[in-house]
Amino acid sequence: MARPRIHDDATAEALLDAAGALLRESGISGVSVRAVAARSGTSFRAVYAVFGSKQALVDALAERGYRSLTARVGDLPLTEDAGRDLVRAGAEAFRCFALEQPELFRLTFEQVSAEVLRQERVARAALGSYEALRGRVQRARAAGLVHPDRSDEQCVLAFHSLCHGLAAAELASRRPPDGPGFWPMLRAADLAPVWCDALAGLVRHLGSVPEA
């Protein structure tokens, strides 16, 4: 007779929630096995039973981050306007991911290590987030909005880099723990139009002849 599972998926989610909260408050140094156990109201043995190690817990957080971004892009309905759909992938999906889950944004795109990306599940999740954006680029290409001399990889890199920079700048204006409080005058500003203008400008540029 099989032994009953002591720690189920709900336990894993609770531990990840606790680890994410600690990551947001104190950075990666604050994510210890004992701290996660205390925050989640369980034992440190539960952390080891579910994940096996602190590194595996961090890996699972990174996987959660990539999958969250992928899901946000996938949840945006497609329309007949492929260019606008691409802009929304950044201005809505990527922006909301970064602002609502800044700890995962930083872990997945600013602090991710080669060690983390060597884990198959994390690598697959990261690839999934790339493919979600690439799919929107390919729809824009099919609609004639991308110059034939621009590769998908070039377009994805340019689009992601702009999103990354916008997110990092907006988060920098927030108070700790989300940001250092740089540019406090921006806290009350509506920055959504900035994202839309910048990304729409990039999408228009993708249709032009690449400079030599």
C-alpha positions in Angstrom: 0.0 0.0 0.0 1.4 3.4 -1.0 2.3 5.8 1.8 0.1 8.9 1.9 1.7 12.2 0.8 2.5 14.3 3.8 3.3 17.4 1.7 1.1 18.1 -1.3 1.0 20.8 -4.0 -0.7 23.2 -1.6 2.3 22.9 0.7 4.6 23.6 -2.2 2.6 26.7 -3.2 2.6 28.0 0.4 6.4 27.6 0.6 6.8 29.4 -2.7 4.6 32.2 -1.5 6.6 32.5 1.6 9.9 32.4 -0.3 8.6 35.1 -2.7 7.6 37.4 0.1 11.0 37.0 1.7 12.7 37.6 -1.6 10.7 40.8 -2.1 11.5 42.1 1.4 15.2 41.1 1.8 16.6 39.8 -1.5 18.0 36.4 -2.1 20.0 36.5 1.1 16.8 36.5 3.1 15.5 33.3 1.5 16.7 30.7 3.9 15.1 27.3 4.6 14.3 28.2 8.2 12.9 31.6 7.3 10.7 30.1 4.6 9.5 27.5 7.0 8.7 30.0 9.7 7.0 32.4 7.2 4.8 29.6 5.9 4.0 28.1 9.3 5.6 24.8 8.6 8.9 23.0 9.4 12.2 23.3 7.7 11.9 19.5 7.1 8.9 20.3 4.9 11.0 22.5 2.7 13.5 19.8 2.2 10.8 17.2 1.7 9.2 19.2 -1.1 12.2 20.9 -2.8 15.3 19.1 -1.5 17.4 22.2 -1.0 17.4 25.9 -0.9 18.8 26.1 -4.4 15.9 24.0 -5.7 13.5 26.3 -3.9 15.1 29.3 -5.7 14.9 27.3 -9.0 11.2 26.8 -8.4 10.8 30.6 -7.8 12.5 31.3 -11.1 10.3 28.8 -12.8 7.2 30.4 -11.3 8.4 33.8 -12.6 8.8 32.7 -16.2 5.5 30.8 -16.1 3.7 33.8 -14.7 4.9 36.1 -17.5 4.1 33.5 -20.1 0.6 33.1 -18.7 0.1 36.9 -18.7 1.0 37.1 -22.3 -1.2 34.1 -23.2 -4.2 35.6 -21.4 -4.2 38.6 -23.6 -6.8 38.0 -26.4 -5.6 38.2 -29.9 -7.2 40.7 -32.3 -7.0 41.6 -35.9 -4.4 44.2 -35.1 -1.1 42.2 -34.7 0.9 45.4 -34.0 -1.3 46.4 -31.1 -1.3 42.9 -29.8 2.5 43.0 -29.7 2.5 46.3 -27.9 0.0 45.0 -25.3 2.3 42.0 -24.6 4.8 44.6 -23.2 2.6 47.4 -22.0 0.2 45.2 -20.2 1.6 41.7 -19.6 5.3 42.5 -19.0 4.6 45.7 -17.1 2.0 44.1 -14.8 4.4 41.1 -14.2 7.2 43.5 -13.2 5.1 45.8 -11.1 3.0 43.2 -9.3 5.8 40.6 -8.9 9.0 42.7 -8.7 10.9 40.1 -6.8 10.3 37.5 -9.6 11.1 40.1 -12.3 14.4 40.7 -10.7 15.1 37.0 -10.1 14.3 36.0 -13.6 15.7 38.8 -15.6 18.3 40.6 -13.4 19.7 38.1 -11.0 19.2 34.8 -12.7 22.3 32.6 -12.8 23.7 30.0 -15.1 23.3 27.5 -12.3 19.5 28.2 -12.2 19.1 28.1 -15.9 20.9 24.7 -16.0 17.8 23.2 -14.3 15.6 21.7 -17.0 12.3 22.9 -15.6 13.6 26.4 -15.3 15.1 26.4 -18.8 11.8 25.1 -20.3 9.9 27.8 -18.4 12.3 30.5 -19.6 12.0 29.3 -23.2 8.2 29.4 -22.8 8.3 33.1 -22.0 10.6 33.7 -25.0 8.3 31.7 -27.3 5.2 33.6 -26.1 6.8 36.9 -27.2 8.2 35.4 -30.4 4.7 34.2 -31.3 3.5 37.8 -31.2 6.4 39.0 -33.3 5.7 36.3 -35.9 2.0 37.5 -36.1 3.3 41.0 -36.7 5.6 39.7 -39.4 2.8 37.9 -41.1 0.8 41.1 -41.1 3.7 42.9 -42.9 4.8 44.9 -39.9 8.4 43.5 -39.7 11.0 44.0 -42.4 12.2 40.7 -43.9 15.8 41.6 -43.1 15.0 41.6 -39.4 15.1 38.2 -37.7 12.7 37.1 -35.0 15.6 36.9 -32.6 16.6 40.5 -33.3 13.0 41.7 -32.8 12.5 39.7 -29.6 15.8 41.1 -28.2 14.9 44.7 -29.0 11.3 44.4 -27.6 12.4 42.6 -24.5 15.2 45.0 -23.8 12.9 48.0 -24.1 10.4 46.3 -21.7 13.1 45.4 -19.3 14.5 49.0 -19.2 11.0 50.5 -18.8 10.2 48.1 -16.0 13.5 48.7 -14.2 13.1 52.5 -14.4 9.5 52.4 -13.2 10.4 50.1 -10.3 13.4 52.4 -9.4 10.9 55.1 -8.6 9.1 53.0 -6.0 9.9 52.9 -2.3 11.6 50.0 -0.7 11.4 47.0 -0.8 10.2 47.3 -4.5 12.7 50.0 -5.4 15.2 52.5 -4.1 12.9 55.5 -4.3 14.7 57.1 -7.2 12.7 59.7 -9.1 10.0 60.1 -6.4 8.3 62.6 -8.7 7.2 59.7 -10.9 5.3 57.8 -8.2 2.0 59.5 -8.9 2.5 59.7 -12.6 0.6 57.5 -15.0 3.4 55.7 -16.9 1.2 53.4 -18.9 1.2 55.8 -21.9 5.0 56.0 -21.8 5.1 52.2 -22.3 2.6 52.3 -25.1 4.3 55.1 -26.9 7.8 53.6 -26.6 6.7 50.1 -27.7 4.5 51.4 -30.5 7.4 53.4 -31.8 9.6 50.3 -31.7 7.0 48.2 -33.5 6.8 50.9 -36.3 10.6 50.9 -36.5 10.7 47.1 -37.0 9.0 47.6 -40.3 11.7 49.9 -41.6 14.8 48.9 -43.5 17.6 47.9 -41.0 20.6 50.3 -41.0 23.8 48.8 -42.2 
